[in-house]
Amino acid sequence: MAKQKRKYKVVVKEDYCKGCNLCVEFCKPQVLKVSENLNQMGYNYAEVDEGKECNGCMICTLVCPDLVLEVYYE
């Protein structure tokens, strides 16, 4: 039986992101990018770059000082 590839989903709490972009820098598969939009605090927040697949490493959740990222198994 062939092994199924797991799919992961990254969720960003955009209104709480302060735009430090550590998650963007440390994301190896480059799933995250800096948004052109501003959140309610006036920061360019991190957002998921559609079309790219998360590998589930969760490094983004470890480097985020404000705990605004969550990674889920789909």
C-alpha positions, 0 to 999 in steps of 0.5 A: 500500500502506498503511503499518502502524503500528509497535507497541512494548513497554516492559519495566521491570526492576522489581527495579532501579527506585528509583522516581524516576519520571522516566520516568513524568513524561517519557512523553508517551503516558502509557504508564508509571505508578507501581506501587502495589506495592513491589519487593525494595528497597522502592520503588514502581517504574514499570510499564506502564499496560496499554491505552496504546500506546507510540510508540517515542520512547524518552525513558523510556530516556534519562531513567532514571538506572538504565537499567531500561527497555527499548523493543522493536519488536514 
